[in-house]
Amino acid sequence: MPRVAGRPAGGAGTLLLASYGVRLLVLGGLGVYPERLRALVAQGHRLWYASTLGFPKGQGPIPGLTSFPLFERAGGNPGAWLAALIASERIEAVYSLLNVWDGSNAATAALLRHGCPVPLVRHYKEHYLAPSEDERVCLEQSDGVIFLNEESRAYFAGVYRVPRRTACLDADLLPRCYLAGSLRPKLSAADGRPHLLIAGSVTDDGGRYDYRELIRQLASHRAHVHLYGLFRRLYPAEGWLLPSDEVKGLYRELASTSPYLHVHEPVPPARFVEEWSPYDAGLLHAPDARDRFQPFNFPNRYTAYLAAGVPVALAAGAMPAMQRHLEGIAPALVYGDPADLVRRLPDPVAPARALAAREDVTFEAICPHLIHFIHSCAGPPLQGEWESHATTDP
C-alpha cells in the first residue's frame, strides 16, 4: 500500500508542544457539543477552528478562538491553505474530528497529502464501515489516531495500517456545565408505573431513530414513554436528516391513541437535569438489523441521560460496545425484551449509580487525556512505526 507523499508519520519530533497551552488547529466538525472549544480555551489553549460543516448557531464569539468556514476560505486547495495558516500562526498541532459525513476526512486528507508540518491527531467517531481513500489517508498518515472505542480500533486495524500511537476516547461527551440543575423526584414514585425517556432524532424510516414499534410494545405493558424528539426525515437529494412536520404528526397521532406516550418539546442542554431526572430509564436507539455501525456506536444522548440521573436501558447484545462501556462506569439496565424491562422498573439503585458516574462522562474529564495524547504525538517516531495489519488496498 503506497504512502502519501509529505512528512513521514510521527516525524514531528523537532516541533515540540508548549508545556501547558497548545496553539491548536481544530479541523472538521464539532458534533453535538461545540462547547468543547470553550473547554479547551478555558484550560489555556489557543485555538483556531477550521469548520467543514458550519459553525453552530448561538455560540457567539469565544475569546482565544479564531473560527472560519474552511472550504469558503480555502477554495480548491484546502491542504495548501491550511499549511500556510499553520506556518503563519505558529500552530503547534492539529486536532482533526469527527465523523465520516461532516467533510473532515476530505479536509484532513488534503492537508496530509500536501504535507502537514506539525503533529496531526485524528479523532474518529461515526463511519460507514465502507473504506475510502480519504479515510485511509486520515487513519494511516496521521501521527496518532483516537478511536471511539476498542471495537472501532480493532475494526480499523484489520482494514488499514493504523499508526502505533492510538487511543480510545469518546468523542461526544457532555460539557460539565450541563450537570447543573435541580434533581426532581421520580414520577414512578407517585403512580407506580415506569416512566421512560427517549430524546434526540426521531424518524419514520424503520431505522435506528424509528421508535414507533418500541413505543407500542412498552405502552402495551403500561409503561409511560416521554419523547423529546427532533422529528426528521431523510431526504436522499440532500443526503441529510431534515426537520419534518409529517413525522412529527405521525408521532402525535400515535400519542393521541395511547395514554402512555407523551410528546414533549425538546429542551436545551441547560435543562436536561431538571427536565429528565424524573424518569426511570433512558432508551438509545431502536433495533435495526441494517445498521452496521450500531455495534460500534456510542450515541451521544447516553451522557445526557446519566447527567440527569437516568440509567441507560439497552437491549441485550444490540449495542455491545455501548454495553461494555456502560458496565465499566454505570451499569446499564440490560433487558431481554420490552416486557422484561418494564418488570424491572423502577430499579431501586440504578439512578444513584447513574449520578455517581456523570462527572466521568464529561468532556472536561477526558480533556487532559486528549491533550496528553496530542503531546505524545509530538515525540520522535516509535520503533517500527506501523503495526502489521492489512496490506491490501481497501
Number of C-alpha atoms within 10 A of each C-alpha: 10 7 11 16 11 14 18 18 24 24 19 22 15 10 15 17 22 11 7 11 15 21 20 25 25 21 25 28 24 25 19 14 16 17 19 22 19 17 17 22 19 12 14 13 20 19 24 22 23 25 24 22 17 15 17 15 7 6 10 8 9 13 11 15 17 13 15 14 15 20 18 11 13 14 9 10 14 21 21 18 18 23 18 14 14 21 12 9 12 12 21 23 26 26 22 27 26 25 20 19 15 19 18 26 27 20 24 31 24 21 21 25 19 20 18 27 22 26 28 31 29 27 25 27 22 20 17 12 13 9 14 12 12 18 20 20 22 29 27 21 30 26 31 28 28 25 24 23 21 14 17 22 19 11 12 19 17 13 18 23 22 27 22 19 21 19 17 18 20 20 26 24 25 30 22 19 13 17 23 15 16 13 15 15 12 19 17 18 12 8 9 12 18 25 24 28 24 23 23 17 18 27 26 19 13 14 16 19 24 21 22 16 12 17 24 19 14 21 19 14 17 18 26 24 26 20 22 19 20 19 24 23 21 15 11 8 6 8 9 12 15 15 17 15 11 14 19 20 12 15 21 15 11 18 18 13 9 15 13 21 24 17 18 12 9 15 13 9 16 13 16 22 23 16 17 28 25 21 26 26 29 26 22 24 25 20 19 14 10 10 11 12 14 21 16 21 21 26 17 18 21 23 25 24 28 31 29 28 29 29 32 28 22 25 22 13 14 17 20 18 19 23 23 13 15 20 12 10 15 22 18 23 22 18 17 11 14 18 16 13 22 20 14 13 19 22 15 9 9 21 22 15 17 24 18 15 19 22 18 18 21 23 23 20 16 16 16 13 14 20 17 11 18 27 20 18 29 24 18 15 18 14 7 9 17 15 13 14 13 15 12 10 12 12
